[in-house]
Structure formats: structure tokens, C-alpha cells
Amino acid sequence: MNKLFKVYADWCGPCKVMTDILKDIDLEGEFNTTLIDVNADIDKEFLYEHNIRSIPYFILQDSEGNTLRTHQGAMTLNNTRKFLAGT
């Protein structure tokens, strides 16, 4: 199963929008992907390891931990689906 890391902060408006968009997608059923939330205010080491300087930030990895794609910033529902599908 793929992993989608969503890097966010509670105070971030675009992050809240993405949380709502991701609720409308059946990640496990449609994309064989599990969501992992990473709070940017708490897990600063994750941000440093992945050179993340802006949120929201998304990292899609395959089941072996290889990064497939990354995206910085909010996306529309359609663009989020395209990101997950790799199209």
C-alpha cells in the first residue's frame, strides 16, 4: 500500500482545505493509499529530513518507501486525484 504524507499545521488555512478535500477521496479503496498526517509544528525533524519549507506539503511513497511524487501547496479535488493517480 502506498503512503501519502500530508504535512500540515492547525493554523494553516490551505491545510484545512486539503483536509476536507482528502475526506472526499477514498484513498484506500480508490488509490491503495494510506494517509499519514505530519504536524509541521511538532515533527520539525521530518521537515528537515525532507527539506520542506512551505505547507501544505505532500509526499506520495510506494510500499517500499520510495518517493513517487511530491507537491507543495493546496490542490483542487481534481488535481489531488491526478496527483494520487500519477497523471
C-alpha positions as CSV (number, residue, x, y, z in Angstrom):
1,M,0.0,0.0,0.0
2,N,1.2,3.5,-0.9
3,K,1.6,6.2,1.8
4,L,0.6,9.8,1.5
5,F,2.3,12.1,3.9
6,K,0.3,15.3,4.5
7,V,2.4,17.9,6.2
8,Y,0.2,20.5,7.8
9,A,-0.3,22.8,10.7
10,D,-3.5,23.5,12.7
11,W,-3.3,27.2,11.9
12,C,-2.8,26.8,8.2
13,G,-5.9,27.7,6.1
14,P,-4.9,25.8,2.9
15,C,-4.1,22.8,5.1
16,K,-7.6,22.8,6.4
17,V,-9.0,23.0,2.8
18,M,-6.8,20.0,1.9
19,T,-8.1,18.0,4.9
20,D,-11.6,18.5,3.6
21,I,-10.7,17.5,0.1
22,L,-8.9,14.4,1.2
23,K,-12.0,13.4,3.2
24,D,-13.9,13.3,-0.1
25,I,-11.5,10.7,-1.6
26,D,-11.5,7.0,-0.8
27,L,-7.7,6.8,-0.5
28,E,-7.5,3.1,0.4
29,G,-10.2,1.9,-2.0
30,E,-9.5,4.0,-5.0
31,F,-5.8,4.6,-4.8
32,N,-4.5,1.8,-2.5
33,T,-3.0,4.6,-0.3
34,T,-3.0,5.3,3.4
35,L,-2.8,8.8,4.8
36,I,-0.2,9.8,7.3
37,D,-0.6,13.3,8.9
38,V,2.6,15.1,9.9
39,N,2.1,18.2,12.1
40,A,4.7,20.7,11.0
41,D,4.7,22.4,14.4
42,I,5.5,19.1,16.2
43,D,7.6,17.0,13.8
44,K,10.3,19.5,12.8
45,E,12.8,16.7,12.1
46,F,10.5,15.3,9.4
47,L,10.5,18.8,7.7
48,Y,14.3,19.0,8.0
49,E,14.8,15.5,6.6
50,H,12.6,16.2,3.5
51,N,13.7,19.9,3.0
52,I,10.1,21.1,3.5
53,R,9.8,24.9,3.7
54,S,6.2,25.5,3.0
55,I,2.9,23.8,3.9
56,P,0.7,22.1,3.0
57,Y,3.2,19.6,1.5
58,F,2.5,16.1,0.2
59,I,4.8,13.2,-0.3
60,L,3.5,10.0,-2.0
61,Q,5.6,6.9,-1.4
62,D,5.2,3.4,-2.6
63,S,5.0,0.4,-0.2
64,E,8.8,0.2,-0.1
65,G,9.3,3.9,0.9
66,N,10.4,5.2,-2.5
67,T,9.1,8.7,-3.2
68,L,6.8,8.7,-6.2
69,R,5.8,12.3,-6.2
70,T,5.8,15.4,-4.1
71,H,3.6,18.5,-4.2
72,Q,3.8,21.9,-2.4
73,G,0.6,23.8,-1.8
74,A,-3.1,23.2,-1.9
75,M,-4.8,21.4,-4.8
76,T,-8.3,21.1,-6.1
77,L,-10.2,17.8,-5.7
78,N,-9.5,17.0,-9.4
79,N,-5.8,17.9,-9.1
80,T,-5.5,15.9,-5.9
81,R,-6.9,12.8,-7.7
82,K,-4.5,13.4,-10.6
83,F,-1.6,13.6,-8.1
84,L,-2.6,10.4,-6.5
85,A,-3.0,8.6,-9.8
86,G,0.2,10.0,-11.3
87,T,-1.5,11.6,-14.3
